[in-house]
């Protein structure tokens, strides 16, 4: 090191040559509302919010378990399946004449496809940097129209569905032990009774036929004259077959 004019300091014995400053992010509290460090500031807040929602979902799941129904029966043509709530709007759309039957492709593919395509085009149709909804009429109008359509179709689907019948059709009942080769079951399987009461007597559109507590005469009378929502005269077999079927059903437990 030289002394005097033009003196140069080439080092300082008080500072270690291999000293490195720790990589500590700046304190962004000096600039509120502008930016912040992703880790740990932003990430910690996201984790906290996610934990709150996760705990809420767990509590809701424990308090209100999923309503399970009986095992699917492909032979039960009277059962009306219903999709989850977020597909009820599409389900309702397929009930209208212009989007069902031979026009099913309109409600299942064309209309949802147009809605998704319009949603993808919105960022390209509105390139304004303005964030206030009133200053962005196109995206705001599209959003309001979409929300209104989804809410209306979902409400219509819920209001027009027979949930009581759905509950009866999907009720879980104990399986009945029976002989599928017996005369009574063969008569039952060939009749129209199986479409409403199930191939295992578990019920469906009609009630379960197991353990009814009815006598053979009472069952025969119901088959002839009907009861409640069941019309009479639906059994098309002979009197001998009806008697054999009634006695068979009366013994089911």
Secondary structure, 3 states (H helix, E strand, C coil): CCCCCCCCCCCCCCCCCCCCCCCCCCCHHHCCCCCCCHHHHHHHHHHHHHHHHHHHHHHHHHHCCCCCCCCCCCCCCCCCCCCCHHHHHHHHHCCCHHHCHHHHHHHHHHHHHHHHHHHHHHHHHCCCCCCCHHHCHHHHHHHHHHHHHHHHHHHHHHHHCCHHHHHHHCCCCCCCCCCCCCHHHHHHHHCCHHHHHCCCCCCCCCCCCCCCCCCHHHHHHHHHHEECCEECCCCCCCHHHHHHHHHHHHCCC
